[in-house]
């Protein structure tokens, strides 16, 4: 199963691609703070329309960020692998939600 959080940005896909990488680690840190866990540095692979997060925070490991759209509107989807035990504590959904919120806001506001 997967948890998918979708954001809509009034920016182009090229804008998202340019700015995404710089904001992944701060978004992971915000998620870690939300669930009171330590964050580690992450390794993120980014291509033309997808990034995959490796490390950073256990409950976000393997998260994928996909984007598509046009010059006026880009859909950003954060997909987190869902684990059955995560639903019992709520940690994963809290972390994923905070990660997606911070990442989307930072990319949208990037100059």
N, C-alpha and C positions, 0 to 999 in steps of 0.2 A: 504494500500500500504506500501511497504518497500523500503528503500534505502539500497543497498548492495554494499559494497566496499571490494574487494578481493585483498589479498597480497599473494605472494609466498615467503616462507622463506627456505633457504638452511639449515634448522635445522630439527630435529626430532619432532614429536608430543609431546614426553615426555619433550623435552627442552621447548617447548611452554607452556605446562602445568605447569612446574616448575617455570617459570619466569613471566607468565602472570599477576598474582595477584599483584605483586609488582609494576607493571607499569601502572595499570589502572588509579589510581588517578592522577599521573603526566600527563597522556594523556588527562584526563578530564580537568585538569588545562590549558594545552596547547590549547585545544578547546575553553575553556572559554575566554582565552586571545585573541584568534583569532576573537571572536564575541563580545568582550568587555562586557562580563557578569561575574558576580561573580560565582565562583565554590563553591560547598558545598562538604562535605565529602560524599562518596558514600558507599553503601552496595552492595557488589558483591557476588553472589553465583557462585562457580566454581565447576564443576565436571570433569569427565575424558576427555570430548571433547567439553565442552561448558561453557561459563560464561555469566551471565546476570547482567547488570548494573542497579542498582536502585538508583536514586538520582544523585547527582553530578552536573548535568547541565540539565535544563528542556528539551532542545531539544534532549538530548541523553538518557533520562530516558527510560528504557526498552530495551536499545540496547543489542543485543546478539553477542557474539564472539564465533564462532565455528571454529574448526580446525581438519584437518585430513591429512594423508599422510603416508610417510615412513621415514626411517632414513635420507634420502638425501633431501627430499622436502616435506614441509608442506604447505597446502593451509589454509590461515586464512581468514575467512569471518566475517566482521562486518556488522550486519544487524540492521538498525535503523528504528523504526516505523515512517512512513512518514505522516505528517499532511498537509492537503491542504493549510493551511495558510502559511506553511513554504516555499513554492515555491515562494511566492510573495516577501519575503524579502531576501532570499538566506542564512539566518543565519544557518538554519539546515544543509544544504549541506556543508557550510564552516566549521561548527563545526565538523560534522561527518568526513569529509575528514581529517581535522587536527588530530582528535582523532585517526583515523585509521593509519595515517602516523606515528605519534609519537609512538603509541603502537607497531606497527610492527617493527619499527627501534630499539626500546628499547629491545624488546624481542629477536630480531635477534642478537643484540650486547651484550646481557647478557652473562657473563662468566659462 
